[in-house]
Amino acid sequence: LLFLQRVLLLVASDVDALCACKILQALFQCDHVQYTLVPVSGWQELETAFLEHKDQFKYFVLINCGANVDLLEILQPEEDTFFFVCDSHRPINVVNVYNDTQIKLLVKQDDDLDVPAYDDIFRDEEDEEEDSENESDGLEPSEKRRRFEEDVIERTMKRRQRREWEARRREILFDYEQYEYHGTSSAMVMFDLAWVMSKDLNDMLWWAIVGLTDQWVQDKITQMKYVTDIGILQRHVSRHNHRNEDEENSLSIDCMRIAFEYDLRLALYQHWSLYESLCNTSYTSASLKLWSVQGQKRLQEFLADMGLPLKQVKQKFNSMDMSLKENLREMIEESANKFGMKDLRVQTFSIHFGFKNKFSASDIVYATASLMENIEKEGPETTNFIKALDSLSRGNLDKLHQGLDLAKKQLRAIQQTVASCICTNLVISQGPFLYCSLMEGTPDVKLFSKPVSLCLLSKYLLKSFVCSTKNKRCKLLPLVMAAPMDVEQGTVIMVGIPPETESSDKKNFFGRAFEKAADSTNSRTLHNHFDMSIIELKTEDRSKFLDALISLLS
C-alpha cells in the first residue's frame, strides 16, 4: 500500500473499528509500514488530530469515520494529501464517492451504495453564461434586435432549465441522504484486503468475525445481512481451521482454533450463571417481561420446564454438572419455543485458546465495548481505547477477563434501568415517536452519557416497551432517548432509534430530523458523533427542540 511514507491512522471508538485497526496494524507490520495511531471519538477530535499532524503526514487512513460528510470541505487539506476511508456509515457523501484524486474509499465490491449518477448532482459552470454580444458588431440594427431577443429567450430557457435541474438535484440528494444505515463491517473489508494480498491469518479472521458480531450486537444490520456475512466468513473459517480428528488431541497450549456454532443468544452465559444471563439478556428479559412479578413467575416456569434445578442454574456456568451441560442448548431451545422465544439460537463463531479458554464472538464484543466506555477510572479517554484494543490480542487474557466483568456490570445496569423506566412509565408517546428521558441522579446515569451504552440501553428499552405495551400504534413507533451528558455545562445526550419491527431495515431517519429541528429553533446542539442520530444539546433548549421534532415528523 504505502511503503515509504509514514501513515496516520484515525480510528473511531467502536468495536468494529478496533478490529479493522488490528487487522491493518498486522498488515502494516508485515510490510514494515510506519504508522501513528490516533483514536478519535467524534468530528472535533478528528479535525484537531488532522490539524496537528497534517504537516508531518501525507497519508491518512480513517476507520469508521469520515465517509458520510464532505471530508475535503471539513478538513481543507493540501492537494498532496490523501485519505483512505474504510467506514461502514452510509450513505457515503457524494463528493467523497466522485473524488478520485484525494479520497480513496475502501468498500466491498458487492456493497450496493445506491449513489446518484454524477450528472444528476454535478454540472459544469463554465458553459452557462457565455454571451454572444461580441459576434453582433457590424450587423444591421434590426438584425441586432432579433439577435438580442433570441439571446434573452435562450438565457431565460437556460435559467429555467437550471432551476429545474437544481430542484431535481435537491430531491435526489434528499432521497439519498434521508436515512442513515450501515454497510459491511470495516473489519470484514480489511480482512478482504488481507485475503486479496494473501496475507490473511487466523487472528485477522477472528477480528473480522468480532467486527461483524459487533454490528449484530449493536443492532446495526439486518438479520439477512448478518446471515449472509456469517456465510462468507464461514468459508474462510473452514479454510483456516480444518484439522484431522487425530490431531485434535495434540493441540498445543498456545494455539487458537475458530469454530462455527449454532449458539444460544444469551449474553456472556459461559462466563456467568445461566440465571444471570437469562435475566440480563434483552431478548429473554423482554420476551418473559422480567420487570414484572408475573414475568419472574414465568421465568421460574421456564426453568422448571427445562427440568433444571435452581441451584444448578444460579451457580457459575463452569461449575454446572457436565450431564446437564451436554444437551443444554437443545433443552433450552425446546422450552424457549413453548414460551414464544423462537429465535434463541443464533449462528456465530467461538474461539479456543489452548485447552481451557473458550469465548464466543459476542463475549468479546461486550468485553471490548465495556473496556472502551469504562467509567470506573478517571483518566484520559485514550487509555480506555488502548486497553480495549489490547484486549483483542490473545496474549492479553487478563484484560479480556476484566472486560467481561465490566460487561456484566453494564448489562445489569442496563436491565435495571429498563425495568425502572417501564415500571415508572417513563416511556411516553409524543405522537410520531416515543420519548424517554433519564433524570440526573438515576443509578448508573454516568454510564449512559457514553454513546455505545446509551444506544444499547435505548434498543433494549424499545424492545421491552414493545413487549409490555398493549397499544398497537405504540409498538410501531421509533424512540428518542435522552440522558444527562455534562451537569456543569448543562448538556444532555440524545439518541434516536428506528422502530422495533420484524421486517425493520435498520435505517434511521433521526440524523436529518435532528439537524432540521435544531436549525429551525436555533437550539444549541453539537453534532459531534460519527452516527448522525446521536446529538448533544443544551438542557434549556430541550423542550423547544422536541416540539420542533414532533411537528417535523407528524
C-alpha positions as CSV (number, residue, x, y, z in Angstrom):
1,L,0.0,0.0,0.0
2,L,2.3,2.8,1.2
3,F,5.9,1.6,1.6
4,L,8.0,4.7,2.1
5,Q,5.6,7.1,3.8
6,R,4.5,7.2,7.4
7,V,0.8,6.9,7.8
8,L,-1.6,8.4,10.3
9,L,-4.4,6.1,11.4
10,L,-7.5,7.8,12.7
11,V,-9.8,5.2,14.4
12,A,-13.3,5.7,15.7
13,S,-14.4,4.4,19.2
14,D,-16.4,1.3,18.3
15,V,-15.5,-2.4,18.4
16,D,-15.7,-2.9,14.6
17,A,-13.3,0.0,14.1
18,L,-10.9,-1.5,16.7
19,C,-11.0,-4.9,14.9
20,A,-10.4,-3.3,11.5
21,C,-7.5,-1.4,13.1
22,K,-5.9,-4.6,14.5
23,I,-6.0,-6.2,11.0
24,L,-4.5,-3.1,9.4
25,Q,-1.8,-2.9,12.1
26,A,-0.9,-6.6,11.4
27,L,-0.7,-5.8,7.6
28,F,1.5,-2.8,8.2
29,Q,3.8,-4.9,10.4
30,C,4.1,-7.5,7.5
31,D,5.2,-4.7,5.2
32,H,7.2,-2.7,7.7
33,V,5.0,0.4,7.2
34,Q,5.5,3.0,9.9
35,Y,2.3,4.5,11.3
36,T,0.9,6.6,14.2
37,L,-2.4,5.7,15.7
38,V,-4.8,8.4,17.0
39,P,-8.2,7.4,18.5
40,V,-11.0,9.9,17.6
41,S,-14.4,9.8,19.3
42,G,-16.1,12.5,17.2
43,W,-15.7,15.1,14.5
44,Q,-14.0,17.6,16.7
45,E,-11.2,15.2,17.7
46,L,-10.9,14.2,14.0
47,E,-10.4,17.8,12.9
48,T,-8.0,18.5,15.8
49,A,-5.9,15.4,15.0
50,F,-5.8,16.3,11.3
51,L,-4.6,19.9,12.1
52,E,-2.0,18.7,14.5
53,H,-0.5,16.1,12.1
54,K,-1.1,17.5,8.6
55,D,2.4,18.9,8.3
56,Q,4.2,15.6,9.1
57,F,1.9,13.2,7.2
58,K,0.6,13.0,3.6
59,Y,-1.4,9.7,4.0
60,F,-4.3,9.4,6.4
61,V,-6.4,6.2,7.0
62,L,-9.8,6.8,8.5
63,I,-11.6,3.8,10.1
64,N,-15.3,4.0,10.7
65,C,-15.3,7.8,10.4
66,G,-15.3,10.2,7.5
67,A,-17.4,8.7,4.8
68,N,-20.7,10.4,5.5
69,V,-19.5,14.0,5.3
70,D,-17.7,16.1,2.7
71,L,-14.1,15.4,4.0
72,L,-12.4,18.0,1.8
73,E,-14.8,20.7,2.8
74,I,-14.4,20.0,6.5
75,L,-10.6,19.4,6.7
76,Q,-9.5,21.7,3.8
77,P,-6.4,19.6,3.1
78,E,-3.5,20.5,0.8
79,E,-3.6,19.0,-2.7
80,D,-0.9,16.4,-2.0
81,T,-2.8,14.9,1.0
82,F,-4.5,11.5,0.5
83,F,-7.3,9.9,2.5
84,F,-8.1,6.2,2.6
85,V,-11.5,5.8,4.1
86,C,-12.8,2.5,5.5
87,D,-16.2,3.3,7.1
88,S,-19.4,1.4,7.4
89,H,-21.5,4.5,7.8
90,R,-24.0,5.0,5.0
91,P,-24.9,6.9,2.9
92,I,-21.4,7.9,1.7
93,N,-21.1,11.6,0.9
94,V,-21.4,12.0,-2.9
95,V,-18.3,14.3,-3.1
96,N,-16.2,11.5,-1.5
97,V,-17.6,9.0,-4.0
98,Y,-16.8,11.0,-7.1
99,N,-13.4,12.5,-5.9
100,D,-10.9,10.2,-7.5
101,T,-7.7,12.0,-6.6
102,Q,-7.5,12.6,-2.9
103,I,-10.1,10.3,-1.4
104,K,-9.9,6.5,-1.8
105,L,-12.9,4.6,-0.4
106,L,-12.3,1.1,0.8
107,V,-15.6,-0.7,0.2
108,K,-16.5,-4.3,-0.8
109,Q,-17.2,-4.8,-4.4
110,D,-20.7,-6.1,-3.9
111,D,-21.8,-3.4,-1.5
112,D,-24.7,-1.6,-3.1
113,L,-24.1,2.1,-2.4
114,D,-27.1,3.4,-4.4
115,V,-25.1,6.6,-5.3
116,P,-26.9,9.0,-7.6
117,A,-25.5,9.5,-11.1
118,Y,-22.7,12.1,-11.5
119,D,-24.6,14.2,-14.0
120,D,-27.6,14.4,-11.7
121,I,-25.7,16.2,-8.9
122,F,-22.7,17.9,-10.6
123,R,-22.7,20.2,-13.6
124,D,-20.0,22.4,-15.2
125,E,-20.4,26.1,-14.5
126,E,-18.4,27.5,-17.4
127,D,-20.8,26.7,-20.3
128,E,-23.7,28.5,-18.6
129,E,-23.3,32.2,-19.1
130,E,-21.5,32.8,-22.3
131,D,-22.5,36.0,-24.1
132,S,-22.8,36.2,-27.8
133,E,-22.6,40.0,-27.9
134,N,-19.1,40.2,-29.4
135,E,-20.4,38.5,-32.6
136,S,-23.1,41.1,-33.2
137,D,-20.8,44.0,-34.0
138,G,-21.3,45.2,-37.6
139,L,-24.8,43.9,-38.0
140,E,-27.9,45.9,-39.1
141,P,-29.9,47.4,-36.1
142,S,-32.9,45.2,-36.9
143,E,-30.7,42.1,-37.1
144,K,-29.1,43.2,-33.8
145,R,-32.5,43.4,-32.1
146,R,-33.6,40.0,-33.4
147,R,-30.3,38.5,-32.1
148,F,-30.8,40.2,-28.8
149,E,-34.4,38.9,-28.4
150,E,-33.3,35.3,-29.3
151,D,-30.5,35.7,-26.7
152,V,-32.9,36.8,-24.0
153,I,-35.2,33.8,-24.8
154,E,-32.3,31.4,-24.8
155,R,-30.9,32.8,-21.5
156,T,-34.4,32.5,-19.9
157,M,-34.7,28.9,-21.1
158,K,-31.3,28.1,-19.7
159,R,-32.1,29.7,-16.3
160,R,-35.4,27.7,-16.2
161,Q,-33.6,24.5,-17.0
162,R,-31.0,25.2,-14.3
163,R,-33.7,25.9,-11.7
164,E,-35.5,22.6,-12.7
165,W,-32.2,20.8,-12.5
166,E,-31.4,22.2,-9.1
167,A,-34.8,21.3,-7.8
168,R,-34.4,17.8,-9.1
169,R,-30.9,17.6,-7.6
170,R,-32.2,18.7,-4.2
171,E,-34.9,15.9,-4.4
172,I,-32.4,13.3,-5.5
173,L,-29.9,14.2,-2.7
174,F,-32.8,14.3,-0.1
175,D,-33.8,10.8,-1.0
176,Y,-30.2,9.6,-1.0
177,E,-29.3,11.2,2.3
178,Q,-32.5,10.9,4.2
179,Y,-31.7,7.6,6.0
180,E,-28.6,6.6,7.9
181,Y,-27.7,2.9,7.9
182,H,-24.6,0.6,7.9
183,G,-22.8,-1.2,5.2
184,T,-20.4,-4.2,5.5
185,S,-18.3,-4.2,8.7
186,S,-15.0,-2.4,8.3
187,A,-13.1,-5.3,9.9
188,M,-14.6,-7.6,7.2
189,V,-13.5,-5.1,4.5
190,M,-9.9,-5.1,6.0
191,F,-9.9,-8.8,6.1
192,D,-10.9,-9.0,2.5
193,L,-8.0,-6.7,1.7
194,A,-5.6,-9.1,3.6
195,W,-7.1,-12.1,1.8
196,V,-6.6,-10.5,-1.6
197,M,-3.0,-9.8,-0.7
198,S,-2.6,-13.4,0.5
199,K,-1.7,-12.2,4.0
200,D,-4.7,-13.3,5.9
201,L,-4.0,-15.0,9.2
202,N,-6.4,-16.8,11.6
203,D,-6.1,-13.8,14.1
204,M,-7.2,-11.4,11.4
205,L,-10.2,-13.7,10.6
206,W,-11.2,-13.7,14.3
207,W,-11.1,-9.9,14.3
208,A,-13.3,-9.8,11.2
209,I,-15.8,-12.1,13.0
210,V,-15.8,-9.9,16.1
211,G,-16.3,-6.8,13.9
212,L,-19.4,-8.4,12.2
213,T,-20.7,-9.6,15.6
214,D,-20.4,-6.0,16.9
215,Q,-22.7,-4.8,14.1
216,W,-25.2,-7.6,15.1
217,V,-25.0,-6.9,18.9
218,Q,-25.4,-3.2,18.3
219,D,-28.4,-3.9,16.0
220,K,-26.8,-2.0,13.1
221,I,-27.6,-4.5,10.3
222,T,-30.5,-6.7,9.3
223,Q,-30.7,-10.3,10.1
224,M,-30.4,-11.1,6.4
225,K,-27.2,-9.2,6.1
226,Y,-25.8,-10.8,9.2
227,V,-26.5,-14.3,8.0
228,T,-25.1,-13.6,4.5
229,D,-21.8,-12.2,6.0
230,I,-21.6,-15.1,8.5
231,G,-21.7,-17.4,5.5
232,I,-18.8,-15.6,3.8
233,L,-16.7,-15.8,7.0
234,Q,-17.6,-19.5,7.5
235,R,-15.8,-20.4,4.2
236,H,-12.7,-18.6,5.5
237,V,-13.0,-20.4,8.9
238,S,-13.1,-23.8,7.3
239,R,-10.2,-22.9,5.1
240,H,-8.1,-21.8,8.1
241,N,-9.2,-24.2,10.8
242,H,-9.6,-27.6,9.2
243,R,-7.8,-30.3,11.1
244,N,-7.7,-34.1,11.1
245,E,-9.5,-35.6,14.1
246,D,-6.3,-37.4,15.2
247,E,-4.6,-34.1,15.6
248,E,-7.3,-32.9,18.0
249,N,-5.5,-34.4,20.9
250,S,-2.2,-32.9,20.1
251,L,-3.3,-29.3,20.3
252,S,-0.5,-27.1,21.7
253,I,-1.2,-24.9,24.6
254,D,-0.7,-21.6,22.7
255,C,-2.7,-22.5,19.5
256,M,-6.0,-21.0,18.6
257,R,-8.9,-22.6,16.8
258,I,-12.1,-20.9,15.5
259,A,-15.3,-22.9,15.2
260,F,-18.7,-22.2,13.7
261,E,-21.5,-22.7,16.3
262,Y,-25.3,-22.5,16.5
263,D,-25.2,-21.0,19.9
264,L,-27.6,-19.6,22.5
265,R,-28.4,-15.9,22.2
266,L,-27.7,-15.4,25.9
267,A,-25.2,-12.7,26.8
268,L,-21.9,-13.9,28.4
269,Y,-23.6,-17.1,29.7
270,Q,-20.4,-19.2,29.7
271,H,-18.7,-16.7,32.0
272,W,-21.7,-16.1,34.2
273,S,-24.5,-18.1,35.7
274,L,-27.3,-19.2,33.4
275,Y,-29.8,-17.5,35.6
276,E,-28.0,-14.1,35.5
277,S,-27.6,-14.4,31.7
278,L,-31.3,-15.1,31.2
279,C,-32.2,-12.1,33.4
280,N,-29.8,-9.7,31.7
281,T,-30.1,-10.6,28.0
282,S,-32.6,-8.2,26.4
283,Y,-34.2,-10.9,24.2
284,T,-35.2,-13.2,27.1
285,S,-35.8,-10.4,29.6
286,A,-38.2,-8.6,27.1
287,S,-40.0,-11.8,26.0
288,L,-40.6,-13.0,29.6
289,K,-41.3,-9.4,30.8
290,L,-39.0,-9.9,33.8
291,W,-39.6,-6.4,35.2
292,S,-43.0,-7.7,36.5
293,V,-43.9,-10.1,39.2
294,Q,-45.8,-12.1,36.5
295,G,-42.5,-12.2,34.4
296,Q,-40.5,-13.5,37.3
297,K,-43.1,-16.3,37.7
298,R,-42.8,-17.1,34.0
299,L,-39.0,-17.4,34.4
300,Q,-39.5,-20.0,37.2
301,E,-41.9,-21.9,35.0
302,F,-39.4,-21.7,32.1
303,L,-36.6,-23.2,34.2
304,A,-39.0,-25.9,35.6
305,D,-40.0,-26.8,32.0
306,M,-36.3,-27.4,31.2
307,G,-36.0,-29.5,34.4
308,L,-33.0,-27.6,35.6
309,P,-32.7,-27.3,39.4
310,L,-32.4,-23.6,40.6
311,K,-29.2,-24.5,42.5
312,Q,-27.6,-25.5,39.2
313,V,-28.9,-22.5,37.2
314,K,-27.7,-20.0,39.8
315,Q,-24.1,-21.2,40.1
316,K,-21.3,-20.4,37.7
317,F,-21.8,-22.0,34.3
318,N,-18.4,-23.6,34.5
319,S,-19.4,-25.4,37.7
320,M,-22.7,-26.8,36.4
321,D,-23.0,-30.6,36.2
322,M,-21.5,-31.9,33.0
323,S,-24.5,-34.1,32.5
324,L,-26.7,-31.0,32.3
325,K,-24.4,-29.1,30.1
326,E,-24.3,-31.9,27.5
327,N,-27.7,-31.2,25.9
328,L,-28.2,-27.7,27.4
329,R,-28.7,-25.9,24.1
330,E,-31.3,-28.4,22.8
331,M,-33.2,-28.3,26.2
332,I,-33.2,-24.6,26.3
333,E,-34.3,-24.2,22.7
334,E,-37.2,-26.7,23.1
335,S,-38.6,-24.9,26.2
336,A,-38.0,-21.5,24.7
337,N,-40.2,-22.4,21.7
338,K,-43.1,-23.2,24.1
339,F,-42.6,-19.8,25.8
340,G,-42.7,-17.9,22.5
341,M,-38.9,-17.4,22.2
342,K,-38.4,-18.8,18.7
343,D,-35.0,-17.2,18.0
344,L,-33.0,-18.2,21.0
345,R,-30.3,-19.8,18.8
346,V,-28.1,-17.8,16.6
347,Q,-25.3,-18.6,14.0
348,T,-22.0,-17.4,15.4
349,F,-18.4,-18.4,16.0
350,S,-16.3,-19.3,19.0
351,I,-12.6,-19.3,19.7
352,H,-10.5,-21.7,21.7
353,F,-7.1,-20.6,23.1
354,G,-5.1,-23.7,24.1
355,F,-7.0,-26.1,26.3
356,K,-9.3,-24.2,28.6
357,N,-10.1,-20.8,27.3
358,K,-13.2,-20.6,25.1
359,F,-15.0,-17.4,24.1
360,S,-17.9,-16.7,21.8
361,A,-17.7,-13.7,19.4
362,S,-20.3,-11.8,21.3
363,D,-18.4,-12.2,24.6
364,I,-15.5,-10.4,23.0
365,V,-17.8,-7.6,21.7
366,Y,-19.4,-7.0,25.1
367,A,-16.0,-7.1,26.9
368,T,-14.2,-4.8,24.4
369,A,-17.1,-2.3,24.3
370,S,-17.3,-2.0,28.1
371,L,-13.5,-1.5,28.4
372,M,-13.8,1.3,25.9
373,E,-16.6,3.1,27.8
374,N,-15.3,2.2,31.3
375,I,-16.3,5.0,33.7
376,E,-14.8,3.5,36.8
377,K,-11.3,5.0,36.5
378,E,-10.9,8.7,35.8
379,G,-8.2,9.4,33.2
380,P,-7.7,10.3,29.5
381,E,-10.1,8.7,27.1
382,T,-7.2,7.2,25.1
383,T,-6.2,4.8,28.0
384,N,-9.6,3.1,27.6
385,F,-9.2,2.9,23.9
386,I,-5.7,1.3,24.2
387,K,-7.0,-1.1,26.8
388,A,-9.9,-2.2,24.6
389,L,-7.5,-2.5,21.6
390,D,-5.1,-4.7,23.7
391,S,-7.9,-6.9,25.0
392,L,-8.4,-8.1,21.4
393,S,-4.9,-9.7,21.3
394,R,-4.9,-13.3,22.5
395,G,-1.9,-12.6,24.8
396,N,-3.9,-10.3,27.0
397,L,-6.5,-12.6,28.6
398,D,-6.3,-10.7,31.9
399,K,-7.6,-7.6,30.1
400,L,-10.3,-9.6,28.4
401,H,-11.5,-11.0,31.7
402,Q,-11.5,-7.5,33.2
403,G,-13.7,-6.5,30.2
404,L,-16.1,-9.4,30.8
405,D,-16.5,-8.4,34.5
406,L,-17.2,-4.8,33.4
407,A,-19.7,-6.0,30.7
408,K,-21.7,-7.9,33.3
409,K,-22.0,-4.8,35.4
410,Q,-23.1,-2.8,32.3
411,L,-25.7,-5.4,31.3
412,R,-27.1,-5.4,34.8
413,A,-27.2,-1.6,34.9
414,I,-29.0,-1.6,31.5
415,Q,-31.5,-4.2,32.6
416,Q,-32.3,-2.4,35.9
417,T,-32.7,0.9,34.1
418,V,-35.0,-0.7,31.6
419,A,-37.1,-2.2,34.4
420,S,-37.4,1.1,36.3
421,C,-38.3,3.1,33.1
422,I,-41.1,0.6,32.3
423,C,-42.4,0.3,35.9
424,T,-42.5,4.0,36.4
425,N,-44.0,4.7,32.9
426,L,-41.1,6.9,31.8
427,V,-41.6,6.0,28.2
428,I,-44.2,8.4,26.8
429,S,-45.7,8.6,23.4
430,Q,-45.1,12.1,21.8
431,G,-47.2,11.4,18.7
432,P,-44.7,10.5,15.9
433,F,-42.2,8.9,18.4
434,L,-41.8,7.5,21.9
435,Y,-39.7,9.6,24.3
436,C,-37.8,8.7,27.4
437,S,-35.5,10.9,29.5
438,L,-33.2,9.7,32.3
439,M,-33.1,12.1,35.3
440,E,-29.9,13.3,36.9
441,G,-29.3,11.1,40.0
442,T,-30.7,7.9,38.4
443,P,-28.4,5.0,39.3
444,D,-25.7,4.4,36.6
445,V,-26.7,7.6,34.8
446,K,-23.0,8.4,34.2
447,L,-22.6,5.2,32.1
448,F,-25.4,6.3,29.8
449,S,-23.6,9.6,28.9
450,K,-21.5,7.3,26.7
451,P,-22.9,6.7,23.2
452,V,-22.5,2.9,22.8
453,S,-24.0,2.3,26.2
454,L,-26.8,4.7,25.6
455,C,-27.6,3.1,22.3
456,L,-27.7,-0.4,23.8
457,L,-29.9,0.9,26.6
458,S,-32.3,2.5,24.1
459,K,-32.5,-0.6,21.9
460,Y,-33.2,-2.8,25.0
461,L,-35.7,-0.4,26.3
462,L,-37.6,-0.2,23.0
463,K,-37.7,-4.0,22.7
464,S,-39.0,-4.3,26.3
465,F,-41.6,-1.5,25.8
466,V,-42.9,-3.1,22.6
467,C,-43.4,-6.4,24.6
468,S,-45.0,-4.6,27.5
469,T,-47.4,-2.1,25.9
470,K,-51.0,-3.0,24.8
471,N,-51.2,0.0,22.5
472,K,-50.8,-1.4,18.9
473,R,-49.8,2.0,17.5
474,C,-47.0,2.5,20.0
475,K,-45.5,-0.9,19.0
476,L,-44.6,0.6,15.6
477,L,-43.0,3.9,16.8
478,P,-39.3,4.8,17.0
479,L,-37.8,6.0,20.3
480,V,-35.9,9.2,21.2
481,M,-33.9,8.8,24.4
482,A,-32.1,11.5,26.4
483,A,-29.6,11.2,29.3
484,P,-27.6,13.9,31.2
485,M,-24.2,14.5,29.5
486,D,-22.4,17.1,31.5
487,V,-24.1,18.6,34.5
488,E,-21.8,21.6,34.9
489,Q,-22.2,22.6,31.2
490,G,-25.9,21.8,31.3
491,T,-26.0,19.4,28.4
492,V,-27.9,16.2,27.5
493,I,-27.0,13.5,25.0
494,M,-29.9,12.3,22.8
495,V,-30.2,9.3,20.5
496,G,-32.9,8.3,18.0
497,I,-33.7,4.6,17.4
498,P,-35.7,3.3,14.5
499,P,-38.9,1.2,15.2
500,E,-38.6,-2.3,16.5
501,T,-40.3,-4.4,13.9
502,E,-39.6,-7.8,12.4
503,S,-39.1,-6.5,8.9
504,S,-37.1,-3.5,10.0
505,D,-34.4,-2.4,7.5
506,K,-32.4,-0.7,10.4
507,K,-32.5,2.6,8.5
508,N,-32.5,5.6,10.8
509,F,-34.1,9.0,9.8
510,F,-33.3,10.8,13.1
511,G,-29.9,12.2,11.9
512,R,-31.5,14.5,9.3
513,A,-34.5,15.2,11.5
514,F,-32.3,16.3,14.5
515,E,-30.4,18.7,12.2
516,K,-33.6,20.3,10.9
517,A,-35.2,20.6,14.3
518,A,-32.1,22.2,15.7
519,D,-31.8,24.7,12.7
520,S,-35.5,25.7,12.9
521,T,-35.4,26.5,16.6
522,N,-31.8,27.8,16.9
523,S,-31.2,25.1,19.5
524,R,-27.6,24.9,20.8
525,T,-26.7,21.4,19.6
526,L,-23.5,19.7,18.9
527,H,-23.5,17.1,16.1
528,N,-20.1,15.7,17.1
529,H,-20.8,11.9,16.8
530,F,-20.0,9.9,13.7
531,D,-23.5,8.4,14.0
532,M,-25.7,11.4,13.0
533,S,-28.6,10.1,15.1
534,I,-26.7,11.0,18.3
535,I,-26.5,14.6,19.3
536,E,-25.6,16.7,22.3
537,L,-28.0,19.5,23.3
538,K,-28.3,22.3,25.9
539,T,-30.8,21.3,28.6
540,E,-32.7,24.6,28.4
541,D,-33.2,24.1,24.6
542,R,-34.6,20.6,25.0
543,S,-38.3,21.4,25.1
544,K,-38.3,23.7,22.0
545,F,-36.1,21.2,20.2
546,L,-38.6,18.3,21.0
547,D,-41.6,20.5,19.9
548,A,-39.9,21.1,16.6
549,L,-39.1,17.4,16.2
550,I,-42.7,16.5,16.8
551,S,-44.1,18.9,14.3
552,L,-41.4,17.9,11.8
553,L,-42.2,14.2,12.0
554,S,-46.0,14.5,12.4
